Amino acid sequence: MSIDAKYRQASLYVGDLPADVTEDMLFRKFNPVGPVLSIRICRDLVTRRSLGYAYVNFLNLADAQKVLDTMNFDVIQGKSIRLMWSQRDAYLRKSGIGNVFIKNLDRSIDNKMLYERFSAFGKILSSKVMSDEQGSRGYAFVHFQSQTAADRAIAEMNGALLKNCRLFVGPFKNRKEREAELQNKANEFTNVYIKNFGDDMDDERLREVFSHYGKIVSVKVMTDSSGKSKGFGFVSFDTHEAAQRAVEYMNGKDICGQMVFVGRAQKKAERQAELKQMHEQLKRERYGRCRGVKLYVKNLDETIGEEQLRREFSSFGSISRVKVMEEEGRSRGFGLICFSSPEEAAKAMAEMNGQVLGSQAINIALAQRA
């Protein structure tokens, strides 16, 4: 084994770091266990603020293992940190091998509890309870070293009760797999959702209206506590072709004097996944349009506002957006400008980089993200 390979294997990822943790703090925490070669807290390229994770390289593999075994989930600055081996193998991260998705978690389950519960099935490379400002979002990911361990976890934990919540545990699916699954459901649906037909509809009348399009398995008009129609319902056909015909011929048609909507019936999770997919597609398209045309302007004088920044750069082309980043009403010293073409952005960067605005020479860089 080469020295470089040995050092790479003795590298730990340190996640969930508080924003004010420094390299020196991490050095003082880990170096007593064994010699630390280097520490890198990953930071935003523009603001230099911590992104909440770091890499720690040890001289000896055994020291890194000891830190992982004894310090995982230790508290730094009031926050529990998350340790795992630094996984530089992109194929292993993205292949899905050994990756498990867990949902319907009790909100009290944290990273430590998740790790302890699932480590019984095999060695864990990484685990994470997804959270936001309000706490746990109720789902998590666990990446096992082997698919065998992942299969054991799925077999034993899917449907199991944990803190009175019945878990779903299954193989992790990447975005392309989820999109393909959604598309397959869209191509094979047999249940139809009908809404806006008023409050005088019942099951038999709805069955009569839709029976022209194929054999019906079940019909349900949703009602309130008094038995009155809530204006929507469901029809289940025995074939996809019949359901498709009903959608094609009845969507937008008049029933009981009202124009109805008729479409594929979807579970709430499906609707949310489809909306998320549409949002991500729009985001990718927006990124494609803005690629190479958005500039970061750094070292801005705090007196420079958005209108002045627009005026200074308007001679180089059409500007679609200008934003000066602020905190509590005061400029944070950087902003962004989005041009309509890469050529305009390149010209602005070439001619304005280093120019003095207000009292400071600005620094311009091409933005890497939309």
N, C-alpha and C positions, 0 to 999 in steps of 0.2 A: 504494500500500500504506500502510495506517495505521501509526502508530508502534507501537501495541499489537500489531498483527499481526506487525510486524518483530521485536519483542521475543519474541513467542511462538515464532517460527521459530528464534530464536537460543538456544533452551533445550535443554540436554542432561540426559538421565537418567544418573545415576551409580549403578551397582548393585554388589552384592557387597562392600559396605563393611564393614570391621571395626567392631565395636560401639563402640569408643572413639574413632572418628574424629569430629572436630568441624568446625563450619562454618569456623572459623579455619584449620584445616589445609587444607581444600579451597580456601579463598580464596588461601592462600599458594602452593598448587600451580598453580592455573589463572590467577590474575590477571596473572602475568608474560607470559602469551601475549597477553592483551587484557583490556580493562576488564570486570570482573564486576559486574553490577547487583545480583544477590542470590543467596543460596544457602539452600536449605531442606533440612535432613536430616529425613526423615519419622520420626516417633516414635510410640510407643504412647501413647494418650491418657491412660492411667492411670499407667503406670510411668515414662513419658517416656524409655524406652530406645529407642535407635535401631532402626529396622526394617531397616537394612542398605541403604538406598538414599536418594538425594537428587536434587534438581533444581538445576541451575546455570544462571542466566540471564546471557547476555553482552550487551554493548552492541551488538556487531557480529556479523553472521552469519558473516563470514569468520573471525573469531576462534574461534567455536564449531566451525566446520568444521576449523580447524587443530588444535584440541584433540582432536577426534574422530579425525583422521588420524594424529596423532603420539603421543597419550597413551593410546589404548585398550589395556587390559590392563597398564598400568603397575602397579607394586607400591606399595601404601600400607600401612604397618604390617604388612608381611609377607604381604599378600594382594593378589592380582591383581584390579583393579577392571574393571568392564564399562561401557563408554560406548555410548550410542545417542541418537538424536534423541528428544526428549520428544514422544511421540505422544498428543495429546489427542483425536484423532478416534476416538471409540468405535466407529464403524461400521467403520473400517479395521482396528481391532484385532480385532473380533469377526466380521467378514464371512467370514474364511477365505481371502480373496484374497491370493495370494502366500505363504501359510503352508504350511510343509513340516514333516512329522514324520519323525524319524530314529530307528531303534532298532538294537540289536545293536552298539552302539559299544564299542570296546575301552576298558577303564576308564582307560587312560592319556590318552585324548583329552580335552583341557580346552577352555575357551571360546575361547582364542586359536587353537588348532589347528583347531577347528570353523569359526571365522570365516574363517581364512585358506583353508581347503579349499573352502568354499562360496561365498566372495566371487568366485570365478572365474566364476560363472554370472550375476552381476548385483549391483546395489546391495542391501545388507542393511540393513533397518530395525532388526532385533533378532535376537539369537541367544542360545541358552542351553542348556548341558549341565545336565540335572537331576542334583542330587547330594543326599547326606545326610551324616551324621557320618562314614560310612565312605568317602566319596568319590563318584565318578560312579555313577549308577544305570543307565548304559548306554543312555540315550535322550536326545534333544534336540529342540529346535524352532528353525527358522530362518524368519524372516519377511522375504521379499523385497519390494522396492518394487513389483515388477510380477509378474503371473501368468506372463508369458513366461519370466522368470528362474526362477521356481519350477518351471515345466514342464521347462526345460532341466536343472535340478538333478535332478529325478526321473528323467528319461530317461537321464541319464549315470551317476547314482550309485546307483540302485536295483539291488541285486545286485552292486555293485562291492566289491572287497576294500579295506579300510582297516585297516592294522595287523593283517593276517591275519584280520580279522573281515568276514564278508559282510553288508553293510548292507541294511536295508530302508529305503527312502526313498519316501514317498508323501504325498498331500495331507493336511493336518491336518483332522481331523474333530472338531466340537464334541460336547459331551455328548449333545445331542438326536440328532445323526446316529449316534453310536455306539450309543445305546440303540435307535434304529430298526433298525440293522443287526443287533444282537443279537436283537431281536424277529423280524426276518425269518428269521434262522437257526433260531430256535425254531419258527417256523411252517412251515419247509420241510425239516426234518431227515429223513435217510433212514438214518442210522447209529444203532444202539441199543447201549447199554452194559448188560451184565448182570453182577451180582456176587453172591457168597455162595451159589454152587451146589455148593461142596465140591470135593474133589480127585479124584473119580472121573468127571468130565465130560470128553468129548473133542469134537472138531469135528463129527463125524457125529451124535452124540447131540444136540448143541445145535442143529444144523441141523434135525433131525427135530422137536424141540420147537417151533421157531419157524416152520417151513415152513407151518403152518396159517394164517398171517396174511398171506401174500403171497409173491411171488417173491423169493428170496434171491440176492444177488449174491456175497456172501462171508461166511464164518464164521471166527472165530479165537478159540480158547480159549488164554489166556496160560498158559505153562508155565515151570517152573524148569529148571535145567541138566540135571536127570535126566529131563525130559519129563513130569513130574507137574503136573497142573493147579494153578494158583495161586488158583483159586476165582473168577476173573472172565474175561470175554471180550467180544467184539463181534460183532454181526450187522448186515450191511449189506443193506438192501432196495432194490428198484428204484424204489419210489415212497414218497413221504412218507406216503400214506394207510396203506400196509402197516405202516410203522414205527410210526405212531401207534396202529394197532390192537394191535400187539404190546405197546406200553407200557401201553395201557389195560387189556388183558386179562391180562397176565402179571405186572405189578408187584405184589408181595406174595403171589404164588402159590407153591405148594410144588413144588420140583424136587429130586428125590433126598432127600426128607425135610427140606429146608431152605427157609425163606421167602426168596425172592430179591428183589433190587432190580432193576428194569428201567426205564431212562430214556434220554433223549437223550444220545448220546455227545458230549462236549465236549473240545476241546483245552484244555490248561492255561491258555493266555492267555484263552480264552473264560470258563473258570470264574473266573479271577481278576477279569476285567472284570465278570462278573455279580455276584460278591461285592462288588466295589467299588461297583457301582451300587446294590445293596441297602443298603450302608453309608451311601451318600450320601443315599438316600431316607429312611432312619431319622434321619439327621442333620437333614435338612430338616423332617421331622415333629416332631422334638424341638425345633428352633428355633421352629416354628410354635406349639408348646404353651407354650414359655417366653417368647415374644415379649411384651414389656411387663411381665413379672413378675419379672425379674432386676435386682437393684440392685447397683451397685458402692459399697462403703463405703470411703472414703479417709481418710487422716490418723488412722488408728487408733493408739491408745496401744499400745506393744509388750506391755503386760501383758494386753490384751484377747484372750481365746481364743475358740474357736468356740462353746463352751457358753454363755459369758457373752453373746456377740453374739446367739445364738439367744434367750436369755431377754429381752434388751432389746427385741427386735423381735417376740416371739411374741404380744403383745397386739394386733397389727394384722392377724393372720390366720394361716392355715395355712402353715407353712414346710416346703418339701420338701428344701431343701439350704442349708447354711451352710459357707463355706470361707474361712479366713484364710490368705492366701498367706505361705509361710515360705521361708527360705533358711538352711540349716544349723541348723535347729531354732528360729530366731528369726523373729518376725513381720516382714514387709516393709512393714507399715504400711497394708495395704489387704486387702479381702476381698470376698466377694459373698454375697448372700442371694437365694434364689429362692422367691417366694410362689406360691400356687395360683391367683391371679387378678390381673389388672392393677389392679383397684380397691384391693386390699390393698396392693400395691406402691406405688401412688400415695399412699395414705394414710400409709404408713410414711415415704415420702420427704418428704412435706409436714410431718409432725410431728417427725421425727427429724433432719432436715438442720440442722446447726449446733449440735446438742445436745452436751454434754460427756460423753464416756465415758472414765473414768479421769482423765487430766489434759489431754485434748485435745478440741477441738471437731471432730466428724466432718463430712465432706463426702460427700453422697450423690448419685449420678447413675444414670440409667437405663442399664443395659448395652445395648450395640448389637448384640452377638453372643451366640449361645447357647453 
